[in-house]
Amino acid sequence: MKRLFSILVIAAIMVLGAGNLKAANMVNTLPGTIATFVQEDEDATATADADEEVSFHQELKRRFIEGGAGFMGIVLLCLILGLAIAIERIIYLNLATTNTKKLARNVEEALNSGGIEAAKEVCRNTRGPVASIYYQGLDRADESIESAEKAVVAYGGVQMGQLEKNVSWVSLFIALAPMLGFMGTVIGMIEAFDKIEAAGDMQPSLVAGGIKVALLTTVFGLIVAIILQIFYNYIIAKIDSIVNDMEDASILLIDMLVDYKNKKRV
């Protein structure tokens, strides 16, 4: 009886020990298992994102090809040329931007300390249309204030033309891209109706393909126009800002020359 009781106690202890060991093993392996599941989930998410990104580019490429090489190629050419001109104008305008107040202060100090030649030297060492206008006005300052003012006005028009150079081409591409898209749409609709006429029956499968291709050209044309319109508006705003600075600087220059002439007479 005592032996049976001892065997039962030992068995119970072994069962409890095995259960505790199994629970400990589960606790020890749980973080690794969770980490594995998390890693697998992250890998699956990354793979899905990569597939989605690839699918977007593939879809864009496929839609572009479906639109037809003729009109879609012309629309793409409008985008490339328009962006090239817009980027060139943006770089030029940013380089043409001058701190007008600082330039006017430097010119005035040089004019009062060293005369016309010192002020002209400051303008020569400064980049931008405002400095060029200052130089032209100072170059005529020895003649009269009226001559200097006429030189400033005339050269201001020349500089404005330089700022607006090739901007009209961007506006042309903005108008041309959706027009080409609409033309592709009209041609696609005509082709769809030609297929209906040739088949002698109104089948959706005959019309759907032509209409889809026609609408794709319109979509891409509108996208190109929207992109170029954003750049065009930025360029126009930048030109207006520089022109306003030129006008303010011209007024300051004439006032400085008048003061310089009066001081020189005294």
Secondary structure as GFF3:
##gff-version 3
##sequence-region A 1 266
A	DSSP	alpha_helix	2	66	.	.	.	ID=ss1
A	DSSP	alpha_helix	69	96	.	.	.	ID=ss2
A	DSSP	alpha_helix	100	114	.	.	.	ID=ss3
A	DSSP	alpha_helix	116	124	.	.	.	ID=ss4
A	DSSP	alpha_helix	129	139	.	.	.	ID=ss5
A	DSSP	alpha_helix	145	163	.	.	.	ID=ss6
A	DSSP	alpha_helix	167	199	.	.	.	ID=ss7
A	DSSP	alpha_helix	204	265	.	.	.	ID=ss8
###
